[in-house]
Amino acid sequence: MNKRVLVGLSGGVDSAVAAYLLQRDGYEVCGVTLRTWDAGDGTESRCCEIDDARAVAWKLGIRYYTLNCIEDFSREVVDPFVDDYLHGLTPNPCVICNRTMKWEKMLYAAKVMEADWIATGHYAHVVQLPNGRYTAKKALHAAKDQTYMLYRLTQEQLARTLMPLGDLTKEEVRRIAAEAGLPVAGKADSQEICFVTDGHYADFIAAYVRQKGRRDWTVPGSGFFVDEAGNRLGRHKGITHYTVGQRKGLGIALGHPVYVKEIRAGSNEVVLSDEPALFTDTVECRDVNFLSVPGMEPGQTLRARSKIRYHHAAADSVLCMLEDGRVRILFDSPVRAAAPGQSAVFYDDDGCVIGGGIISRT
């Protein structure tokens, strides 16, 4: 009997080709779409476009299911995202979603369906190392590598996962889709967070806070731009409109380029500086998750290549495990605009994820 694999179909070309390749390789493929977001106006999340996913399943002749996860997604992903922004952080909701939603829900569905594996259209590899641990390894083509978003997965989740796109470029994926006659072959990629369909984070946060009506949530109003010494420079629109490293859209003219260096939620201030002040050689991380190693002992150090955001080229560094469970990253050369709330991910020389954590301070 062929091995059964449950493929997460988002409605995009990557997951469609993943399903096609696994079917071509002899797997018994089933498809599932996790319905995670309902905007209230009929707008779907780009991660759960059910009509397109169903069309792919029909073309491949595979069984297809949908799983309603809207309530769980709101609680596990959207609520923390909004809460972080209200507190001056810049979160990575996809990192949280992958572990607590996509993988958890797909593995649950796989158990019900007696599937041996789950699979996704991520550009990455799942590998088992000589020490027995599973990790995510960078895709062959760095331009599409998505391992940064996978560092929070568990050993149990990785051990049951297939990622058939790790050696392909986007162009090759689209060519395969076209040759296979998949209806999403020419579909454009999504560039935004899936539940903020227009990319306007501050507007989304304000609307979501009104909808939820939580007493502990208040959207910060206008406050002051200040320099590094605390001198007031002008007024800002509210801290949810800004992130560390931002230059465009500040709405203030000082006669020279300025950037957001820090967001102080407690005083409702946005600190502006010149660009050199954005650089640091020290970043600390909380909520650390290790993949390729079981962990680090307090005081232990480890050489790694670390990246502080999705589009950052990993840089040479030393990891140092602190007594309280955080990891301090000491970069060989300063890195620009490390934003609290974003993830820092650590790699070995072979491109395997050592682990990662949430940036707490620089």
C-alpha positions in Angstrom: 0.0 0.0 0.0 1.3 3.4 -0.9 2.2 5.8 1.9 -0.6 8.3 2.5 0.4 12.0 2.8 -1.8 14.9 3.8 -0.8 18.1 1.9 -1.7 21.5 3.2 -3.3 23.3 0.2 -3.4 27.0 0.6 -4.7 27.8 -2.9 -1.3 28.9 -4.1 1.1 27.4 -6.6 3.7 26.2 -4.1 1.4 23.8 -2.2 -0.3 22.7 -5.4 3.1 21.6 -6.9 4.1 20.0 -3.7 0.9 17.8 -3.9 1.6 17.1 -7.6 5.2 16.0 -7.0 4.3 13.7 -4.2 1.5 12.1 -6.2 3.9 11.7 -9.1 6.3 10.0 -6.7 3.7 7.4 -5.8 2.2 8.7 -2.6 -1.5 8.5 -1.9 -2.1 12.3 -1.6 -5.0 14.0 0.2 -5.5 17.7 0.5 -6.6 19.9 3.4 -7.1 23.6 3.7 -7.2 25.2 7.2 -9.8 27.9 7.1 -8.1 30.4 9.5 -9.5 33.8 8.8 -12.8 35.5 8.0 -12.6 39.2 7.5 -16.3 39.7 7.7 -16.5 41.1 4.2 -16.0 37.9 2.3 -12.2 38.4 2.0 -10.2 35.2 2.5 -6.8 34.9 3.9 -4.1 34.2 1.3 -3.4 31.0 3.3 -6.8 29.6 2.9 -8.3 30.4 -0.5 -10.6 27.4 -0.6 -12.0 27.7 -4.2 -8.5 27.6 -5.7 -7.3 24.8 -3.4 -10.4 22.7 -4.3 -9.8 23.3 -8.0 -6.2 22.0 -7.6 -7.5 18.9 -5.7 -10.1 18.3 -8.5 -7.4 18.5 -11.2 -5.2 16.0 -9.3 -8.1 13.7 -8.6 -7.4 13.6 -4.8 -9.6 13.7 -1.8 -9.9 17.2 -0.3 -11.1 18.5 3.0 -11.4 21.8 4.8 -10.9 22.3 8.5 -12.4 25.3 10.3 -9.8 26.9 12.6 -11.0 30.5 12.7 -11.6 30.7 16.4 -8.3 29.0 17.3 -6.4 31.1 14.8 -7.8 34.3 16.2 -6.8 33.3 19.7 -3.4 31.8 19.0 -2.1 34.0 16.2 -4.0 37.3 15.7 -4.5 38.2 19.4 -0.8 37.9 20.2 0.0 39.8 17.0 -2.2 42.7 18.0 -1.1 42.6 21.6 2.6 42.9 20.6 2.0 45.9 18.3 0.1 47.6 21.1 3.2 47.1 23.3 5.6 48.5 20.7 6.9 45.2 19.3 7.2 44.0 15.7 5.9 40.4 15.8 6.2 37.4 13.3 2.8 35.9 13.3 3.7 33.3 10.7 6.3 31.8 13.0 3.7 31.3 15.7 1.1 30.1 13.2 3.3 27.4 11.8 3.8 25.6 15.1 0.5 26.2 16.9 -1.9 26.1 14.0 -0.7 24.7 10.7 1.4 21.8 12.0 -0.8 21.0 15.0 -4.0 21.0 13.0 -2.6 19.1 10.0 -1.1 16.4 12.3 -4.5 16.1 14.0 -6.2 15.7 10.6 -3.5 13.2 9.5 -4.2 11.1 12.6 -7.9 11.0 11.8 -7.2 10.1 8.2 -4.5 7.6 9.1 -2.0 9.5 7.0 1.7 8.7 7.4 3.0 12.2 6.6 2.0 15.8 6.3 3.5 18.0 3.6 3.7 21.7 2.8 4.9 23.9 -0.1 7.7 25.5 1.9 11.1 26.1 0.3 13.2 24.1 2.8 14.3 20.6 3.6 13.6 18.5 6.6 16.7 16.5 7.6 17.6 14.1 10.4 21.1 14.7 11.8 23.6 12.1 13.0 22.6 13.0 16.6 19.1 11.8 15.8 17.5 15.2 15.9 15.4 16.7 13.1 15.8 20.2 11.8 15.0 22.4 8.9 17.8 22.9 6.3 18.0 25.9 4.0 16.6 25.5 0.5 19.0 25.0 -2.3 18.2 28.4 -3.7 18.6 31.1 -1.0 16.3 33.6 -2.6 13.2 31.5 -1.6 14.5 29.9 1.5 11.8 29.8 4.2 13.6 28.1 7.1 13.4 31.3 9.1 9.7 30.8 9.6 10.1 27.2 10.7 12.5 27.4 13.7 9.7 27.0 16.3 8.6 23.5 15.0 8.9 20.6 17.4 10.9 17.4 16.8 7.6 15.5 16.6 6.3 17.8 14.0 9.4 17.8 11.8 9.6 14.0 12.0 6.3 13.6 10.2 6.8 16.3 7.6 7.8 16.3 3.9 8.8 19.4 2.0 9.3 18.5 -1.7 10.2 22.0 -3.0 13.5 22.4 -1.2 15.6 22.0 -4.4 13.5 24.1 -6.7 13.4 27.7 -7.8 10.1 29.6 -8.0 10.4 29.6 -11.8 10.8 25.8 -11.8 7.7 25.5 -9.6 5.6 27.6 -12.0 6.9 25.7 -15.0 6.0 22.3 -13.3 2.5 23.7 -12.5 2.0 24.9 -16.0 3.1 21.6 -17.5 0.8 19.7 -15.1 -2.1 22.0 -16.0 -2.6 23.1 -12.5 -5.1 26.1 -12.4 -3.0 28.2 -10.1 0.2 28.1 -12.2 0.2 31.8 -12.9 -1.2 33.0 -9.6 0.6 35.9 -8.0 2.4 35.4 -4.6 1.2 37.0 -1.5 3.5 39.6 0.0 1.7 40.5 3.2 0.6 38.9 6.4 -2.3 36.6 5.4 -4.9 38.2 7.6 -3.9 41.8 6.8 -5.0 41.6 3.2 -4.3 45.3 2.3 -1.0 45.6 4.3 -2.3 48.4 6.5 -1.3 47.1 9.9 -2.3 50.1 12.0 -5.8 50.2 10.5 -6.3 46.5 11.0 -5.2 46.7 14.6 -7.6 49.6 15.4 -10.5 47.7 13.8 -9.6 44.4 15.5 -9.4 46.1 18.9 -12.8 47.7 18.4 -14.2 44.3 17.4 -12.8 42.4 20.4 -13.7 45.0 23.0 -11.1 43.8 25.4 -10.7 46.1 28.4 -7.0 45.5 28.5 -6.5 46.7 25.0 -6.3 50.4 24.0 -4.9 51.6 20.7 -2.2 54.2 21.6 -3.0 57.6 20.2 -0.7 60.4 19.1 2.5 60.9 21.1 5.9 62.5 20.6 8.8 61.7 18.4 12.0 62.2 20.6 15.7 62.1 19.9 18.0 59.7 21.8 18.4 62.2 24.6 14.6 62.5 25.0 14.1 65.9 23.4 10.8 66.3 21.7 10.9 66.6 17.9 7.3 66.6 16.9 4.1 64.4 17.1 3.6 60.9 15.7 0.3 59.2 14.7 0.5 56.3 17.3 3.1 53.6 17.9 1.3 51.0 15.9 2.3 52.9 12.7 6.0 52.4 13.2 8.7 49.8 13.4 12.4 49.9 14.2 14.5 50.9 11.2 11.7 52.7 9.4 12.5 55.9 7.5 9.6 56.4 5.1 6.2 57.6 6.2 7.3 59.2 9.4 5.6 62.5 8.6 8.4 64.6 10.1 11.0 66.8 8.4 14.2 67.5 10.3 16.4 68.5 7.4 18.3 65.2 7.4 17.4 61.5 7.2 16.1 60.0 10.4 15.0 56.5 11.3 13.0 54.8 14.1 15.5 53.5 16.6 13.2 52.5 19.4 9.5 52.4 20.3 8.7 53.2 23.9 5.2 52.0 24.5 5.2 53.0 28.2 5.6 56.7 27.4 4.1 56.5 23.9 7.3 57.8 22.4 9.0 57.0 19.1 12.8 57.5 19.3 14.4 58.8 16.1 18.1 58.7 15.3 20.6 58.8 12.4 21.3 55.5 10.6 24.6 54.6 12.4 22.7 54.5 15.7 20.6 51.6 14.4 23.6 49.2 14.4 24.4 46.9 17.3 26.6 43.9 17.8 24.5 42.4 20.7 21.0 41.0 20.5 19.2 39.0 23.2 16.4 36.5 22.6 13.7 35.0 24.8 11.4 32.0 24.2 14.2 30.1 22.5 13.5 26.8 20.7 16.3 24.5 19.6 16.2 22.1 16.6 19.6 20.7 15.7 20.8 20.5 19.3 18.8 19.5 22.4 19.7 22.8 24.1 22.6 24.8 25.6 23.8 25.0 29.2 24.1 28.3 31.0 27.4 29.9 30.0 27.9 27.6 27.0 28.8 29.3 23.7 28.4 28.2 20.1 29.5 29.6 16.8 26.6 30.3 14.4 25.3 32.3 11.5 22.3 34.4 12.8 19.7 36.3 11.0 17.5 38.9 12.7 14.6 39.1 10.2 13.4 37.2 7.2 15.2 39.2 4.6 18.4 39.6 6.6 21.5 37.7 5.3 22.7 35.5 8.2 25.8 37.0 9.8 28.7 35.4 11.7 28.1 35.4 15.5 28.6 33.6 18.8 25.6 32.4 20.8 25.9 32.5 24.6 23.3 30.8 26.8 22.3 32.9 29.8 21.1 31.8 33.2 17.5 32.8 32.7 17.1 30.8 29.5 17.7 33.6 27.1 20.3 33.5 24.4 22.7 36.5 23.8 24.0 36.8 20.2 27.3 38.5 19.8 27.8 39.4 16.1 31.2 39.7 14.6 30.1 42.8 12.8 27.2 45.1 13.9 23.8 44.4 12.4 21.2 47.0 11.4 17.8 47.6 13.0 17.2 44.5 15.2 13.5 45.0 16.2 12.2 43.6 19.5 9.4 41.1 18.7 11.0 39.9 15.5 12.7 36.5 15.5 16.4 35.7 15.4 17.3 32.4 13.9 20.6 30.6 14.2 22.2 28.4 11.5 25.2 26.1 11.4 27.7 26.1 8.5 25.6 23.5 6.6 22.5 25.8 6.6 20.7 23.7 9.2 18.7 25.6 11.8 20.2 25.3 15.3 17.3 27.2 16.8 15.9 30.6 17.3 14.1 33.0 19.6 12.2 36.3 19.9 14.3 39.4 20.1 13.8 40.9 23.5 16.4 43.7 23.5 19.6 44.9 21.8 
